[in-house]
Amino acid sequence: MLPSVGRKIAPAKLPVWCVIPDPEDIEEGVEILRRTTGNKQPPTRLLFGKRSWIMFGRRLDPGLSQGQQEPDIGLATPRASRQHAMAMRNWTGQVFIMDLGSPNGTIMGNKVLRKLEPVRWNVGSSVYFADAKTEVFELRPAG
């Protein structure tokens, strides 16, 4: 489970519908499964917990992160941006993914997402950030 947002500020303006859903309003509980290419490591389950958004990005080099916050989910590919994309939830627990203007893109299935435009991330769909050769993220029912 991801830690609470704490003092973090969203890297982009959040849509008005981006909220922490009431557990009773969630239509289907979901989790994000992180798979490394070649299955060198076991898949990792990522749960939103009490969060409305999470940020994906390249981990920052120690000492060079002045004024920038660490991503919630650090991406392994060096082609990823420091602030690459956000996953957001609405009041029913539906998940949306939004590219934050990364030069190498966010890809859902085989479609490159438009920058700063939230797109519904359906259960069973996979997303990768800049490079599918490193890792892929799949939205699936929580289990």
MDTraj code that builds the backbone (N, CA, C; nanometers):
import mdtraj as md
import numpy as np

residues = "MET LEU PRO SER VAL GLY ARG LYS ILE ALA PRO ALA LYS LEU PRO VAL TRP CYS VAL ILE PRO ASP PRO GLU ASP ILE GLU GLU GLY VAL GLU ILE LEU ARG ARG THR THR GLY ASN LYS GLN PRO PRO THR ARG LEU LEU PHE GLY LYS ARG SER TRP ILE MET PHE GLY ARG ARG LEU ASP PRO GLY LEU SER GLN GLY GLN GLN GLU PRO ASP ILE GLY LEU ALA THR PRO ARG ALA SER ARG GLN HIS ALA MET ALA MET ARG ASN TRP THR GLY GLN VAL PHE ILE MET ASP LEU GLY SER PRO ASN GLY THR ILE MET GLY ASN LYS VAL LEU ARG LYS LEU GLU PRO VAL ARG TRP ASN VAL GLY SER SER VAL TYR PHE ALA ASP ALA LYS THR GLU VAL PHE GLU LEU ARG PRO ALA GLY".split()
xyz = np.array([
    [0.0847, -0.1167, 0.0000],
    [0.0000, 0.0000, 0.0000],
    [0.0899, 0.1239, 0.0000],
    [0.0545, 0.2190, -0.0841],
    [0.1334, 0.3414, -0.0927],
    [0.1069, 0.4297, 0.0289],
    [0.2102, 0.4974, 0.0786],
    [0.1894, 0.5867, 0.1932],
    [0.1009, 0.7046, 0.1557],
    [0.0451, 0.7713, 0.2557],
    [-0.0416, 0.8862, 0.2294],
    [0.0361, 0.9968, 0.1584],
    [-0.0366, 1.0885, 0.1000],
    [0.0239, 1.1987, 0.0249],
    [0.1102, 1.2862, 0.1161],
    [0.0678, 1.3025, 0.2411],
    [0.1434, 1.3876, 0.3329],
    [0.1488, 1.5297, 0.2815],
    [0.2687, 1.5828, 0.2683],
    [0.2855, 1.7216, 0.2215],
    [0.3080, 1.7328, 0.0718],
    [0.2987, 1.6214, 0.0011],
    [0.3219, 1.6251, -0.1436],
    [0.2154, 1.7079, -0.2139],
    [0.2587, 1.7755, -0.3156],
    [0.1698, 1.8557, -0.3991],
    [0.1627, 1.7872, -0.5350],
    [0.0434, 1.7752, -0.5890],
    [0.0268, 1.7118, -0.7198],
    [0.1091, 1.7868, -0.8243],
    [0.1741, 1.7135, -0.9152],
    [0.2581, 1.7773, -1.0167],
    [0.1800, 1.8451, -1.1289],
    [0.0486, 1.8309, -1.1290],
    [-0.0369, 1.8958, -1.2289],
    [-0.1708, 1.9266, -1.1617],
    [-0.2471, 2.0129, -1.2247],
    [-0.3790, 2.0450, -1.1696],
    [-0.4663, 1.9205, -1.1737],
    [-0.5270, 1.8902, -1.0593],
    [-0.6121, 1.7725, -1.0498],
    [-0.7530, 1.8051, -1.0990],
    [-0.8152, 1.7138, -1.1745],
    [-0.9548, 1.7347, -1.2141],
    [-1.0438, 1.7365, -1.0896],
    [-1.1574, 1.8026, -1.0961],
    [-1.2465, 1.8121, -0.9806],
    [-1.2954, 1.6753, -0.9347],
    [-1.2990, 1.5777, -1.0237],
    [-1.3470, 1.4447, -0.9886],
    [-1.2398, 1.3584, -0.9224],
    [-1.1173, 1.4040, -0.9141],
    [-1.0084, 1.3266, -0.8544],
    [-1.0190, 1.3344, -0.7021],
    [-1.0704, 1.2267, -0.6424],
    [-1.0971, 1.2239, -0.4986],
    [-1.0613, 1.0864, -0.4413],
    [-1.0530, 1.0805, -0.3092],
    [-1.0393, 0.9519, -0.2424],
    [-1.1807, 0.8951, -0.2324],
    [-1.2068, 0.7822, -0.2987],
    [-1.3436, 0.7298, -0.2952],
    [-1.3790, 0.6724, -0.1586],
    [-1.5058, 0.6868, -0.1232],
    [-1.5584, 0.6228, -0.0031],
    [-1.5600, 0.4725, -0.0326],
    [-1.5080, 0.3891, 0.0572],
    [-1.5057, 0.2443, 0.0307],
    [-1.6411, 0.1871, -0.0111],
    [-1.7504, 0.2435, 0.0388],
    [-1.8836, 0.1941, 0.0030],
    [-1.9235, 0.2302, -0.1396],
    [-1.8576, 0.3310, -0.2001],
    [-1.8915, 0.3748, -0.3354],
    [-1.8065, 0.3084, -0.4435],
    [-1.7030, 0.2357, -0.4043],
    [-1.6120, 0.1745, -0.5024],
    [-1.6834, 0.0610, -0.5743],
    [-1.6913, 0.0729, -0.7074],
    [-1.7585, -0.0279, -0.7888],
    [-1.6774, -0.1560, -0.7978],
    [-1.5469, -0.1448, -0.8131],
    [-1.4590, -0.2612, -0.8221],
    [-1.3230, -0.2228, -0.7642],
    [-1.2801, -0.2964, -0.6639],
    [-1.1483, -0.2715, -0.6070],
    [-1.0401, -0.3125, -0.7062],
    [-0.9393, -0.2281, -0.7220],
    [-0.8335, -0.2567, -0.8192],
    [-0.6962, -0.2404, -0.7552],
    [-0.5982, -0.2980, -0.8229],
    [-0.4589, -0.2811, -0.7861],
    [-0.3785, -0.2688, -0.9150],
    [-0.2609, -0.2134, -0.9022],
    [-0.1706, -0.2018, -1.0163],
    [-0.0633, -0.3081, -0.9971],
    [-0.0424, -0.3895, -1.1001],
    [0.0594, -0.4928, -1.0947],
    [0.1777, -0.4481, -1.1798],
    [0.2949, -0.4444, -1.1196],
    [0.4174, -0.4040, -1.1892],
    [0.4941, -0.5300, -1.2261],
    [0.5159, -0.5468, -1.3568],
    [0.5926, -0.6617, -1.4056],
    [0.7177, -0.6131, -1.4752],
    [0.8304, -0.6669, -1.4348],
    [0.9538, -0.6355, -1.5053],
    [0.9638, -0.7268, -1.6268],
    [1.0187, -0.6764, -1.7338],
    [1.0312, -0.7544, -1.8557],
    [1.1295, -0.8685, -1.8323],
    [1.0928, -0.9847, -1.8802],
    [1.1761, -1.1021, -1.8602],
    [1.1529, -1.1680, -1.7250],
    [1.0583, -1.1121, -1.6468],
    [1.0247, -1.1661, -1.5150],
    [1.1469, -1.1938, -1.4278],
    [1.2426, -1.1013, -1.4292],
    [1.3629, -1.1158, -1.3462],
    [1.3300, -1.1013, -1.1984],
    [1.2226, -1.0276, -1.1695],
    [1.1771, -1.0102, -1.0319],
    [1.0298, -1.0489, -1.0260],
    [0.9825, -1.0952, -0.9098],
    [0.8393, -1.1260, -0.9016],
    [0.7569, -0.9980, -0.9182],
    [0.6338, -1.0104, -0.9726],
    [0.5479, -0.8913, -0.9882],
    [0.5226, -0.8247, -0.8533],
    [0.5068, -0.6930, -0.8568],
    [0.4800, -0.6147, -0.7366],
    [0.3379, -0.5611, -0.7436],
    [0.2624, -0.5763, -0.6350],
    [0.1273, -0.5213, -0.6256],
    [0.1347, -0.3816, -0.5655],
    [0.0666, -0.2871, -0.6285],
    [0.0617, -0.1496, -0.5809],
    [-0.0839, -0.1132, -0.5537],
    [-0.1119, -0.0708, -0.4318],
    [-0.2475, -0.0350, -0.3921],
    [-0.2553, 0.1147, -0.3620],
    [-0.3624, 0.1792, -0.4059],
    [-0.3809, 0.3226, -0.3820],
    [-0.3926, 0.3562, -0.2338],
    [-0.4548, 0.2682, -0.1568],
    [-0.4790, 0.2999, -0.0164],
    [-0.5717, 0.4194, -0.0068],
    [-0.5411, 0.5121, 0.0815],
    [-0.6247, 0.6318, 0.0997],
    [-0.5677, 0.7473, 0.0186],
    [-0.5566, 0.7244, -0.1126],
    [-0.5006, 0.8250, -0.2022],
    [-0.5919, 0.8459, -0.3208],
    [-0.5933, 0.9697, -0.3697],
    [-0.6700, 0.9992, -0.4907],
    [-0.5799, 0.9984, -0.6140],
    [-0.4498, 1.0179, -0.5947],
    [-0.3558, 1.0206, -0.7074],
    [-0.2200, 0.9653, -0.6645],
    [-0.1477, 0.9157, -0.7655],
    [-0.0085, 0.8734, -0.7457],
    [0.0721, 0.9189, -0.8662],
    [0.1982, 0.9498, -0.8433],
    [0.2841, 0.9963, -0.9514],
    [0.3881, 0.8901, -0.9864],
    [0.4018, 0.8649, -1.1155],
    [0.5057, 0.7776, -1.1685],
    [0.6179, 0.8661, -1.2213],
    [0.7412, 0.8282, -1.1967],
    [0.8528, 0.9048, -1.2501],
    [0.9855, 0.8369, -1.2242],
    [1.0862, 0.8853, -1.2927],
    [1.2215, 0.8333, -1.2730],
    [1.2703, 0.8760, -1.1359],
    [1.3328, 0.7850, -1.0653],
    [1.3862, 0.8190, -0.9334],
    [1.4917, 0.9282, -0.9485],
    [1.4946, 1.0164, -0.8519],
    [1.5878, 1.1283, -0.8552],
    [1.7228, 1.0864, -0.7997],
    [1.8271, 1.1420, -0.8565],
    [1.9621, 1.1164, -0.8047],
    [1.9791, 1.1917, -0.6741],
    [2.0310, 1.1242, -0.5706],
    [2.0525, 1.1939, -0.4433],
    [2.1396, 1.3181, -0.4643],
    [2.0992, 1.4268, -0.4034],
    [2.1750, 1.5517, -0.4154],
    [2.1341, 1.6376, -0.5326],
    [2.0664, 1.5790, -0.6313],
    [2.0244, 1.6557, -0.7491],
    [1.8757, 1.6867, -0.7477],
    [1.8080, 1.6494, -0.6408],
    [1.6626, 1.6628, -0.6365],
    [1.6153, 1.7929, -0.5727],
    [1.6960, 1.8948, -0.5756],
    [1.6601, 2.0212, -0.5114],
    [1.5295, 2.0750, -0.5683],
    [1.4295, 2.0905, -0.4808],
    [1.3025, 2.1483, -0.5210],
    [1.2090, 2.0512, -0.5915],
    [1.2505, 1.9276, -0.6107],
    [1.1636, 1.8305, -0.6764],
    [1.1293, 1.7191, -0.5792],
    [1.0086, 1.6686, -0.5896],
    [0.9687, 1.5605, -0.5000],
    [0.9887, 1.4256, -0.5680],
    [1.0180, 1.3270, -0.4868],
    [1.0345, 1.1912, -0.5351],
    [0.9015, 1.1407, -0.5904],
    [0.9049, 1.0588, -0.6951],
    [0.7802, 0.9996, -0.7431],
    [0.7291, 0.8970, -0.6419],
    [0.6000, 0.8698, -0.6461],
    [0.5426, 0.7668, -0.5602],
    [0.5857, 0.6292, -0.6085],
    [0.5921, 0.6138, -0.7401],
    [0.6367, 0.4890, -0.8004],
    [0.7539, 0.5221, -0.8921],
    [0.8725, 0.4788, -0.8508],
    [0.9930, 0.5048, -0.9287],
    [1.0007, 0.4108, -1.0481],
    [1.0226, 0.4673, -1.1649],
    [1.0303, 0.3888, -1.2878],
    [1.1743, 0.3475, -1.3143],
    [1.1923, 0.2264, -1.3636],
    [1.3258, 0.1709, -1.3836],
    [1.3941, 0.2198, -1.5111],
    [1.3177, 0.2562, -1.6116],
    [1.3806, 0.2962, -1.7374],
    [1.4434, 0.4351, -1.7285],
    [1.5650, 0.4503, -1.7785],
    [1.6270, 0.5835, -1.7795],
    [1.5598, 0.6799, -1.8772],
    [1.4732, 0.6293, -1.9651],
    [1.4021, 0.7147, -2.0610],
    [1.2805, 0.7834, -1.9985],
    [1.2437, 0.7435, -1.8773],
    [1.1288, 0.8049, -1.8100],
    [1.1657, 0.9443, -1.7601],
    [1.0660, 1.0304, -1.7524],
    [1.0850, 1.1647, -1.6973],
    [1.0759, 1.1593, -1.5457],
    [1.1289, 1.2612, -1.4797],
    [1.1216, 1.2669, -1.3330],
    [0.9761, 1.2730, -1.2856],
    [0.8955, 1.3473, -1.3577],
    [0.7511, 1.3527, -1.3332],
    [0.6851, 1.3084, -1.4630],
    [0.6647, 1.1790, -1.4768],
    [0.6236, 1.1225, -1.6053],
    [0.4719, 1.1173, -1.6237],
    [0.4005, 1.0617, -1.5251],
    [0.2558, 1.0433, -1.5396],
    [0.1909, 1.0358, -1.4024],
    [0.0590, 1.0487, -1.4024],
    [-0.0191, 1.0348, -1.2791],
    [-0.1326, 0.9367, -1.3022],
    [-0.1619, 0.8576, -1.1997],
    [-0.2838, 0.7765, -1.1967],
    [-0.3757, 0.8442, -1.0962],
    [-0.5021, 0.8576, -1.1319],
    [-0.5993, 0.9277, -1.0464],
    [-0.7255, 0.8438, -1.0347],
    [-0.7957, 0.8605, -0.9226],
    [-0.9219, 0.7897, -0.9021],
    [-1.0377, 0.8881, -0.8923],
    [-1.1560, 0.8398, -0.9301],
    [-1.2759, 0.9207, -0.9097],
    [-1.3550, 0.8629, -0.7922],
    [-1.4741, 0.9166, -0.7658],
    [-1.5525, 0.8800, -0.6486],
    [-1.5985, 0.7351, -0.6492],
    [-1.6009, 0.6675, -0.7672],
    [-1.6409, 0.5269, -0.7709],
    [-1.5204, 0.4330, -0.7769],
    [-1.4000, 0.4898, -0.7668],
    [-1.2788, 0.4086, -0.7678],
    [-1.2232, 0.3811, -0.9058],
    [-1.2860, 0.4353, -1.0114],
    [-1.2314, 0.4171, -1.1462],
    [-1.0962, 0.4872, -1.1541],
    [-1.0049, 0.4290, -1.2306],
    [-0.8693, 0.4820, -1.2410],
    [-0.8488, 0.5438, -1.3787],
    [-0.7800, 0.6570, -1.3787],
    [-0.7447, 0.7281, -1.5013],
    [-0.5934, 0.7492, -1.4997],
    [-0.5339, 0.7513, -1.6174],
    [-0.3894, 0.7761, -1.6281],
    [-0.3707, 0.9015, -1.7131],
    [-0.2726, 0.9838, -1.6766],
    [-0.2474, 1.1086, -1.7489],
    [-0.0975, 1.1296, -1.7623],
    [-0.0520, 1.1464, -1.8852],
    [0.0877, 1.1798, -1.9111],
    [0.1103, 1.3254, -1.8716],
    [0.2221, 1.3530, -1.8056],
    [0.2505, 1.4886, -1.7561],
    [0.3362, 1.5716, -1.8514],
    [0.3388, 1.5336, -1.9789],
    [0.4176, 1.6093, -2.0758],
    [0.5540, 1.5474, -2.0997],
    [0.5667, 1.4198, -2.0742],
    [0.6958, 1.3518, -2.0907],
    [0.7343, 1.3456, -2.2378],
    [0.8630, 1.3651, -2.2694],
    [0.9042, 1.3609, -2.4100],
    [0.8960, 1.2210, -2.4715],
    [0.9052, 1.1146, -2.3912],
    [0.9055, 0.9787, -2.4451],
    [0.7725, 0.9062, -2.4303],
    [0.6730, 0.9731, -2.3750],
    [0.5363, 0.9245, -2.3767],
    [0.4951, 0.8203, -2.2756],
    [0.3627, 0.8118, -2.2606],
    [0.2951, 0.7100, -2.1813],
    [0.2090, 0.6327, -2.2794],
    [0.2215, 0.5000, -2.2781],
    [0.1546, 0.4170, -2.3770],
    [0.0601, 0.3192, -2.3072],
    [-0.0657, 0.3207, -2.3490],
    [-0.1659, 0.2264, -2.2991],
    [-0.1998, 0.1341, -2.4154],
    [-0.1741, 0.0043, -2.3965],
    [-0.1909, -0.0888, -2.5082],
    [-0.0887, -0.0528, -2.6142],
    [-0.1354, -0.0056, -2.7276],
    [-0.0426, 0.0423, -2.8312],
    [-0.0711, 0.1881, -2.8678],
    [-0.1420, 0.2595, -2.7791],
    [-0.1807, 0.3987, -2.8058],
    [-0.1001, 0.4942, -2.7173],
    [-0.0357, 0.5908, -2.7805],
    [0.0359, 0.6941, -2.7058],
    [-0.0670, 0.7945, -2.6537],
    [-0.0631, 0.8195, -2.5229],
    [-0.1603, 0.9111, -2.4627],
    [-0.1240, 1.0561, -2.4915],
    [-0.2268, 1.1388, -2.5076],
    [-0.2042, 1.2827, -2.5236],
    [-0.1604, 1.3408, -2.3902],
    [-0.0775, 1.4394, -2.3972],
    [-0.0253, 1.5027, -2.2766],
    [-0.1357, 1.5769, -2.2010],
    [-0.1334, 1.5644, -2.0691],
    [-0.2250, 1.6321, -1.9770],
    [-0.3730, 1.6044, -2.0045],
    [-0.4027, 1.4867, -2.0611],
    [-0.5406, 1.4478, -2.0893],
    [-0.5685, 1.3138, -2.0208],
    [-0.6468, 1.3144, -1.9106],
    [-0.6749, 1.1886, -1.8410],
    [-0.7513, 1.0905, -1.9299],
    [-0.7092, 0.9639, -1.9246],
    [-0.7721, 0.8573, -2.0016],
    [-0.8076, 0.7451, -1.9052],
    [-0.9274, 0.6897, -1.9175],
    [-0.9711, 0.5808, -1.8289],
    [-0.8774, 0.4618, -1.8465],
    [-0.8301, 0.4085, -1.7352],
    [-0.7446, 0.2897, -1.7339],
    [-0.8345, 0.1746, -1.6919],
    [-0.8739, 0.0932, -1.7876],
    [-0.9657, -0.0165, -1.7621],
    [-0.8928, -0.1382, -1.7065],
    [-0.9639, -0.2156, -1.6260],
    [-0.9088, -0.3397, -1.5719],
    [-0.8675, -0.4291, -1.6888],
    [-0.7485, -0.4863, -1.6794],
    [-0.6950, -0.5722, -1.7841],
    [-0.6042, -0.5001, -1.8812],
    [-0.6065, -0.3663, -1.8803],
    [-0.5211, -0.2885, -1.9706],
    [-0.3830, -0.2686, -1.9108],
    [-0.2840, -0.2636, -1.9989],
    [-0.1458, -0.2416, -1.9563],
    [-0.0977, -0.1052, -2.0013],
    [-0.0096, -0.0484, -1.9207],
    [0.0500, 0.0818, -1.9486],
    [0.2002, 0.0693, -1.9288],
    [0.2745, 0.1379, -2.0134],
    [0.4180, 0.1505, -1.9877],
    [0.4604, 0.2943, -2.0117],
    [0.5726, 0.3272, -1.9538],
    [0.6213, 0.4645, -1.9542],
    [0.7541, 0.4708, -2.0285],
    [0.7520, 0.5272, -2.1493],
    [0.8696, 0.5502, -2.2332],
    [0.9263, 0.4238, -2.2967],
    [0.9264, 0.3107, -2.2247],
    [0.9993, 0.1940, -2.2739],
    [0.9382, 0.0653, -2.2181],
    [0.8778, -0.0156, -2.3043],
    [0.8163, -0.1412, -2.2597],
    [0.9195, -0.2502, -2.2342],
    [1.0446, -0.2240, -2.2690],
    [1.1485, -0.3257, -2.2526],
    [1.1911, -0.3429, -2.1076],
    [1.1524, -0.2507, -2.0208],
    [1.1954, -0.2552, -1.8813],
    [1.0869, -0.3069, -1.7891],
    [0.9683, -0.2446, -1.7947],
    [0.8588, -0.2835, -1.7054],
    [0.7262, -0.2394, -1.7638],
    [0.6216, -0.3124, -1.7236],
    [0.4853, -0.2846, -1.7688],
    [0.3950, -0.2892, -1.6455],
    [0.2946, -0.2020, -1.6433],
    [0.2000, -0.1933, -1.5326],
    [0.0616, -0.2324, -1.5834],
    [-0.0052, -0.3208, -1.5081],
    [-0.1392, -0.3665, -1.5465],
    [-0.2380, -0.3350, -1.4355],
    [-0.3548, -0.2832, -1.4735],
    [-0.4604, -0.2602, -1.3763],
    [-0.5435, -0.3875, -1.3711],
    [-0.5635, -0.4391, -1.2501],
    [-0.6391, -0.5635, -1.2365],
    [-0.7234, -0.5604, -1.1103],
    [-0.8193, -0.6505, -1.0994],
    [-0.9014, -0.6551, -0.9790],
    [-0.8141, -0.6823, -0.8571],
    [-0.8446, -0.6161, -0.7467],
    [-0.7668, -0.6380, -0.6242],
    [-0.7879, -0.7805, -0.5776],
    [-0.6806, -0.8407, -0.5331],
    [-0.6941, -0.9799, -0.4902],
    [-0.5918, -1.0092, -0.3936],
])
top = md.Topology()
chain = top.add_chain()
for i, resn in enumerate(residues, 1):
    res = top.add_residue(resn, chain, resSeq=i)
    for name in ("N", "CA", "C"):
        top.add_atom(name, md.element.get_by_symbol(name[0]), res)
traj = md.Trajectory(xyz[None], top)
